[in-house]
Amino acid sequence: MALELDIDRIRRTVEEGVRDKVCPGAVWAVGDRSGNMVLGTPGVLDPDRADEPMRHDTVFDVEGLTEILAVWSSVGCLVETGELDLDAHLGDFWSEVRGRPLGRVSTRDLLTHTAGVPLRGSLASLYGTDPRDVRDGILHDAVRRPPGQAVEYTERAALVLGRLVEELSGRGLDALADTEVWQPLGMTRTRFGPLPGETADRCAPTAVDRHTGIRLRGTALAASARLLGGVCGASGVFTVLPDLAAFLRHLLQPGRGETQPGFGAAWVQESLRPQTGELAPVGGLFWRLAPGAVAGADDVWEPHGSGAAAAWLSPRQGRWAVLLTNASYYTRDYGSLVPVRDAFRSLAFA
């Protein structure tokens, strides 16, 4: 059965964003669990190189979606194999945080963004530029408040969980995500940066680096990822629409197929249910209800860290949607992108 969508309105919405210089170009798609999909590729990669149009296989720095593609999925693998208890305090099984403020929070606290860890701040200004000092600082820092008092999105949760899955698995986050999630799902063009030359050439450029004056293309926009060599829990993943489509389809029908990643239906169902009680916004595990969505009715879920790259999922409708842009080409303030993103989401799940 074909998707019932107002495709013309979706197309106009995104094209108007390109015309108004919200982003140089975009790749969007809406699909369902059966494999039906519609997509569009308006605009160009680089306004200074008009001969490079957006394509369905353009490579994007997906920034905050790293938290879902790498960390959330890897945590799910460890939970479903019994290697990680979501409700155990980190200090009970992780010697590096035992006796530290972080030792008193649980993995579930971090996944629901209720752990009370620091919200923002430049890692370099806080801990210096040595990667070891940065990793130590993230794990040893004080918390802002006791767990469970507020839902406060922070990339710190993903940074901590990225280190945790490395500790428990004995592998780097990039290797774990690749072997346990991306490769089994056929996501062969998903990886952490920096990208090799030929792949970087097919990547949508982002902002000009403040220190070098060179426009970033194939190197992570996020300073935290660059500081940590390209691989961290909060950012650094590059991917293409077909890979994202495969990932989101799996979330709508986990457990099907001959080759599957190390997480399945149980982890997806646990993550896409309200877990923050009376606190707002309503959140699951690294996913939250999209603005205006109602749990159990028209539930549409989105990752907390959506930015220039955004994805949504509705198990009830059996539908997913993706909007990939390089809006950071113009500005790192995504305020002008929000109306485009919200309108696209509303039309995709109308």
C-alpha positions in Angstrom: 0.0 0.0 0.0 1.4 3.4 -1.0 2.1 6.1 1.7 -0.8 8.5 2.0 1.0 11.9 2.2 0.7 15.4 0.8 4.0 15.0 -1.0 3.6 18.4 -2.8 3.3 20.2 0.5 6.3 18.3 2.0 8.4 19.2 -1.1 7.4 22.8 -1.0 8.2 23.1 2.7 11.7 21.9 2.3 12.3 23.7 -0.9 11.2 27.0 0.7 13.8 26.4 3.4 16.5 26.0 0.7 15.3 29.1 -1.1 15.3 31.2 2.1 18.9 30.1 2.8 18.0 28.1 5.9 20.3 25.4 4.4 22.1 25.0 1.1 20.3 21.8 0.4 18.5 18.9 2.0 17.7 15.2 1.6 14.3 14.1 3.0 12.4 10.9 3.1 9.3 9.4 4.6 8.9 5.6 4.7 7.0 2.8 6.4 7.8 -0.6 7.8 6.8 -2.3 4.5 9.6 -0.6 2.6 7.5 2.1 0.9 9.4 5.4 0.7 9.2 8.9 -0.9 12.1 11.3 -0.9 13.4 14.6 -2.2 16.8 16.1 -2.7 16.4 19.9 -3.2 19.4 22.3 -3.3 23.1 21.9 -3.5 25.9 20.8 -1.3 27.8 24.1 -1.5 26.4 27.4 -2.8 29.9 28.2 -4.2 29.8 25.0 -6.3 26.4 24.9 -7.9 27.4 21.8 -10.0 27.1 19.6 -6.8 23.4 18.9 -6.3 22.1 17.1 -3.3 21.6 13.4 -4.0 19.9 10.5 -2.1 23.4 9.2 -1.2 25.0 12.4 -0.2 27.0 11.9 3.0 26.0 13.9 6.0 27.5 14.7 9.4 24.5 13.8 11.5 25.8 15.3 14.7 23.4 14.5 17.6 21.9 11.4 15.8 25.2 9.8 16.8 23.6 9.3 20.2 21.0 7.0 18.7 23.0 5.4 15.9 26.0 4.5 18.1 25.4 4.9 21.8 21.7 4.0 22.3 22.0 1.0 19.9 25.2 -0.2 21.6 23.7 0.1 25.1 20.7 -1.9 23.8 23.1 -4.7 22.7 24.6 -4.9 26.2 21.3 -4.8 27.9 19.8 -7.6 25.8 22.8 -9.8 26.4 22.6 -9.3 30.1 25.9 -7.4 30.3 24.4 -4.2 31.6 21.7 -3.6 34.2 19.9 -0.3 33.5 19.1 0.4 37.1 22.4 -0.5 38.8 24.4 2.5 40.0 27.4 3.0 37.9 29.7 3.0 40.9 28.6 -0.5 41.7 30.2 -2.1 38.7 32.5 0.6 37.1 35.6 1.2 39.1 36.5 4.4 37.3 33.5 6.3 38.8 33.3 4.5 42.1 33.3 7.0 44.9 32.7 9.9 42.4 29.4 11.8 42.0 28.7 10.0 38.8 28.9 6.7 40.6 25.5 7.4 42.2 23.5 7.6 38.9 22.3 4.7 36.8 22.3 4.0 33.1 18.6 4.6 33.0 19.1 8.1 34.6 21.5 9.0 31.8 19.2 7.6 29.1 16.3 9.6 30.3 18.4 12.7 30.8 17.4 12.8 34.5 20.9 12.1 35.9 21.6 15.7 36.9 25.0 15.8 35.1 26.5 19.1 33.7 24.5 20.6 30.9 26.9 22.5 28.6 30.4 23.8 28.4 33.4 23.5 26.1 35.3 20.3 26.9 38.6 22.0 26.0 38.0 25.0 28.3 36.9 22.6 31.1 39.6 19.9 30.9 42.2 21.0 28.4 43.1 19.4 25.0 44.7 16.1 26.1 42.1 13.4 25.2 42.9 11.4 28.4 42.3 14.5 30.6 39.0 15.1 28.8 37.8 11.6 29.3 38.8 11.7 33.0 37.2 15.0 33.5 33.9 13.8 32.0 33.8 10.9 34.4 35.0 12.6 37.5 33.1 15.9 37.3 30.5 17.0 39.8 26.8 16.6 39.1 24.4 19.5 39.1 21.5 17.9 41.1 20.5 14.5 42.4 19.0 12.1 39.8 15.3 12.2 39.0 14.6 15.9 39.6 14.4 17.2 36.1 14.7 16.2 32.4 17.6 18.2 31.1 19.1 17.3 27.7 22.9 17.3 27.7 25.4 15.6 25.4 27.3 14.7 28.6 25.0 11.7 29.0 26.0 10.3 25.7 29.7 11.0 26.4 29.5 9.0 29.6 27.5 6.1 28.1 29.9 6.0 25.1 32.8 5.4 27.6 30.7 2.9 29.5 30.0 0.7 26.6 33.7 0.8 25.7 34.5 -0.3 29.3 32.0 -3.2 29.3 32.7 -4.4 25.8 36.5 -3.9 25.7 36.1 -2.3 22.2 36.0 1.2 20.9 32.5 2.7 20.4 33.1 2.9 16.7 34.1 -0.8 16.4 31.2 -2.0 18.6 28.6 0.0 16.7 29.9 -1.1 13.4 30.1 -4.8 14.1 27.0 -5.2 16.3 24.6 -2.7 14.6 25.6 -1.1 11.3 27.1 -4.0 9.4 24.2 -6.5 10.4 21.7 -3.9 9.1 23.7 -3.3 5.9 24.7 0.2 6.9 27.9 0.0 5.0 28.3 3.8 4.5 27.9 4.7 8.2 31.1 5.5 10.1 32.8 7.9 12.4 35.0 10.5 10.9 37.3 11.9 9.8 36.3 10.5 6.4 38.9 9.4 3.8 39.3 11.7 0.8 37.0 10.1 -1.7 34.2 9.7 0.8 34.7 13.3 2.1 34.2 14.6 -1.4 30.7 13.2 -1.4 29.9 14.8 2.0 27.8 18.0 2.5 30.1 20.7 3.9 29.3 22.4 7.2 30.8 25.4 9.0 34.1 27.1 8.7 36.4 25.9 11.4 37.1 28.9 13.7 40.8 27.9 14.2 41.9 27.0 10.7 39.5 29.1 8.6 38.8 25.9 6.5 35.3 24.8 5.8 34.6 21.4 7.4 33.8 18.5 5.0 34.2 15.0 6.2 35.4 16.2 9.6 33.0 16.4 12.5 31.4 19.8 13.1 31.3 19.2 16.9 34.4 20.3 18.7 34.0 17.5 21.2 34.3 14.8 18.5 37.3 16.5 16.9 39.0 16.8 20.4 38.5 13.1 21.0 39.9 12.0 17.6 36.6 11.8 15.8 34.9 9.2 18.0 32.7 10.2 20.9 29.2 9.3 22.1 27.6 12.7 21.4 28.7 13.3 17.8 31.0 12.3 15.0 29.0 9.8 12.9 28.5 10.3 9.1 25.9 8.5 7.2 23.6 8.5 4.1 19.8 8.3 3.7 19.7 4.6 2.6 21.5 3.6 5.8 19.3 5.7 8.0 16.2 4.2 6.3 17.5 0.7 7.0 18.0 1.6 10.6 14.6 3.1 11.2 12.8 0.3 9.3 14.5 -2.1 11.7 13.1 -0.2 14.7 9.6 -0.6 13.3 10.0 -4.3 12.8 12.9 -5.5 15.0 13.7 -9.2 15.0 12.8 -9.8 11.4 15.3 -10.9 8.8 18.2 -13.4 8.8 20.9 -11.1 10.0 20.0 -8.7 12.8 22.0 -6.3 15.1 22.5 -7.2 18.8 19.3 -5.5 19.9 15.7 -6.2 19.0 12.1 -5.7 19.9 12.5 -5.6 23.7 15.0 -2.8 23.6 13.0 -0.7 21.1 9.7 -1.2 23.1 11.4 -0.2 26.3 12.9 2.9 24.8 9.8 4.1 23.1 7.6 4.3 26.2 7.2 7.2 28.6 9.7 6.9 31.5 10.0 10.3 33.0 6.8 10.3 35.1 5.4 13.8 35.8 8.6 15.5 34.4 8.5 17.2 31.1 9.3 16.7 28.3 7.9 13.2 28.1 10.9 10.9 27.4 11.8 7.3 26.9 15.4 6.1 26.6 17.3 8.7 24.5 14.0 9.2 22.7 11.3 11.8 23.5 7.8 12.5 22.3 8.0 15.1 19.6 6.3 18.4 20.4 2.5 18.1 20.2 2.6 14.3 20.2 0.5 12.4 22.8 1.7 9.1 24.2 -0.5 6.2 23.2 -2.4 8.3 20.6 -0.5 9.9 17.8 2.9 9.1 19.4 5.8 10.4 17.3 9.2 9.9 18.8 12.4 11.8 18.1 16.0 11.6 19.5 16.7 14.3 22.1 19.8 15.5 20.1 18.1 16.4 16.8 19.7 19.3 15.0 20.6 19.9 11.3 19.9 16.1 10.9 16.6 14.9 12.3 14.7 11.6 12.4 11.3 10.6 13.7 9.5 7.3 14.4 5.9 6.4 15.0 5.4 2.7 15.9 1.6 3.3 15.9 1.6 4.5 12.3 4.4 2.2 11.3 6.1 5.2 9.8 9.5 6.9 9.9 10.8 10.2 8.5 14.2 11.8 8.0 15.3 15.4 7.2 19.0 15.8 6.6 20.5 19.3 6.0 23.8 21.1 6.3 22.2 24.2 7.8 25.4 24.8 9.7 26.9 26.0 6.4 25.2 29.3 7.2 25.0 29.3 11.0 25.5 27.1 14.0 22.3 28.5 15.4 19.5 26.2 14.1 16.7 28.6 15.1 15.7 29.3 11.5 15.6 25.5 10.8 13.1 24.7 13.6 10.0 25.9 11.7 11.0 23.9 8.6 11.7 20.9 10.7 8.5 21.1 12.6 6.4 21.6 9.5 8.1 18.7 7.8 7.4 16.4 10.8 3.8 17.4 11.0 3.2 16.7 7.3 5.1 13.4 7.5 2.9 12.1 10.2 -0.4 13.8 9.4 
